[in-house]
Amino acid sequence: MQFENTLEFARQLDWQDSLKEFRERFIIPTLNGKEQIYFLGNSLGLQSKNVKQEIEKILDQWGSYGVEAFFNGDAPWMNYHDQLTQVLSRIVGALPSELTVMNQLTVNLHLMMVSFYKPKGRANKILCEAKAFPSDQYMFETHLRKYDLNPDEIIIEVEPRKREHLIRNEDILDAIHKYKDELALVMFSGVNYYTGQVFDIARITKAAHHAGMIAGFDLAHAAGNIPLRLHDWDVDFACWCSYKYLNSGPGAVGGCYVHDRFHRDENIKRFAGWWGYNRATRFNMEKGFRPIPTAEGWQLSTPSLLLYASHKAALAIFEEAGWQNLQTKRKLLNDYLWFILDEVNKMTSQKTIEFITPRPASYQRENERGCQVSMLMLERGKHVFEALNKEGVMADWREPNVIRIAPVPLYNTFEEVWEFGNIIATILNQ
Ligand SMILES: *Cc1c(COP(=O)(O)O)cnc(C)c1O
C-alpha cells in the first residue's frame, strides 16, 4: 500500500479498519479533557469496560454463596480456569491442557526452573540473551545461588556484535552449537523488552533440542502481541504476564505453558501445592502429591478469582475481535508507524531518530515483528520525551536515550500514529 503522511489518509485507514469499534470498549486516559495517545500497551494494557462487570460478578457470587461459589451457581469457580485456557490456547498456539493461569511471571519462571533446569556435571550452563529484563536476571542469579552455583560461571549471554543493537539469530544458533556440551538450558525472551527484537523461537528451540537441551521462553512482550505456535514449535516451557499486551490489569495473573510430553513424567521435579493435585481426589486431603496430568499440575495455590475475572474480560475482547484480524491490523498499523517515523526523520534538518527495533522488511517471515518501536534519540532525548508527555502522548523512557512506543491493534488508531508523527516533528524542529 502506498502510504501518505496526511490526516485524511490516516482517517481513511481508520475508516476502513474492521476493528475500529473496539477502541470504544476501552477506557482511554485523558489529559485536560482530551484523550491521550496511549502507546504504552507494552507496559500496561488499557482497561476494557467489561472488566468491572466481570469482577463484580465474582463479588456477587462471593456474597451470595460464600465458599460454596466454588461449586454453586451458573458459573462455579471450580471450572473458571478452563475458560481462560481455551482462549489463551489460540493466542499462544498451545493445547488448552498445556496451559495454566497462575501466580505472576517471575514466580512462574522460578517454578519452571525447578522443573527444567537440570544441570548434569559439566552440562550446567544456561544460555540467554544479554540485557534480559532485570527480573529474569535476578531470577537466574538467585535461583543458581540456591544450588550453590556461581551465576557468573553458569550464565552465558549472547550479545549483539560491536556497534550493533540487536542479537543476530545466527549468533544464538552458533552459541548453542559451540557450547553444546556445557549447556543445560536455553532461555530467551520472545520479544526483547528494550529493543523490540523478535527472537526466532522455532529455530532456537530446534537447535536447542538438536543439542539435547531444554528450551524455555519468557513471553512477557510476545503474548497477545505476535503470533505464537508454542506446541508446533515444540517449545518445552514458557511464561508470560497478562498485564502488558493482554490488557488484564496491573499485577494480572500470569500464564504458563508446559509441553504435554512432560505432563505424565514422574521423574520431573517440581514445587507443588494442593491446587496442582488431581482434581478428582484433591479434597480427600491425602498424603503424597499426585499431580494433575496437565500443565495445571504445576499450580500451587487457590486461584485468584478476582484476577481471573479481569483476565477473562480482557480475553473475551481478543476472542471477539478475532486473533487473525488483530494480526492483520497489527502489521498495517506497524507499517504505517514506520512510514510516519521515516517521514519525521526527513522533516528534520538532520537525522534525530535512530531505530533500535528491526525494520519490518528485515524479517524474512511475514509475522515476525511486534507492535513496539524503540527509538534511540540522537539529541535532546529527555526533552523530547517530556514535550511528548505535555502534548498528551504516553510513551516510555529508558535510559540512556530511548523512547519506546507500541501502538496496539485493539485500541490505537492510524490517526494517533499520524498525530504522533506530527507532534514529534514539531518538537524536533523547535
Ligand atoms: C514485564 C516483564 C517481567 C515482569 O515480571 P513480573 O513478575 O510480572 O513483575 C519479567 N520479564 C520480562 C521479560 C518482562 O517483560
PDBQT file of the ligand as one rigid body, heavy atoms in Angstrom, charges set to zero:
ROOT
HETATM    1  C1  LIG A 501       7.435  -7.254  32.320  1.00  0.00    +0.000 C 
HETATM    2  C2  LIG A 501       8.443  -8.345  32.398  1.00  0.00    +0.000 A 
HETATM    3  C3  LIG A 501       8.647  -9.053  33.589  1.00  0.00    +0.000 A 
HETATM    4  C4  LIG A 501       7.922  -8.678  34.849  1.00  0.00    +0.000 C 
HETATM    5  O1  LIG A 501       7.682  -9.752  35.672  1.00  0.00    +0.000 OA
HETATM    6  P1  LIG A 501       6.542  -9.711  36.804  1.00  0.00    +0.000 P 
HETATM    7  O2  LIG A 501       6.908 -10.859  37.653  1.00  0.00    +0.000 OA
HETATM    8  O3  LIG A 501       5.229  -9.831  36.113  1.00  0.00    +0.000 OA
HETATM    9  O4  LIG A 501       6.639  -8.390  37.505  1.00  0.00    +0.000 OA
HETATM   10  C5  LIG A 501       9.563 -10.097  33.573  1.00  0.00    +0.000 A 
HETATM   11  N1  LIG A 501      10.224 -10.433  32.444  1.00  0.00    +0.000 NA
HETATM   12  C6  LIG A 501      10.043  -9.755  31.280  1.00  0.00    +0.000 A 
HETATM   13  C7  LIG A 501      10.800 -10.160  30.056  1.00  0.00    +0.000 C 
HETATM   14  C8  LIG A 501       9.165  -8.686  31.229  1.00  0.00    +0.000 A 
HETATM   15  O5  LIG A 501       8.999  -8.000  30.106  1.00  0.00    +0.000 OA
ENDROOT
TORSDOF 0
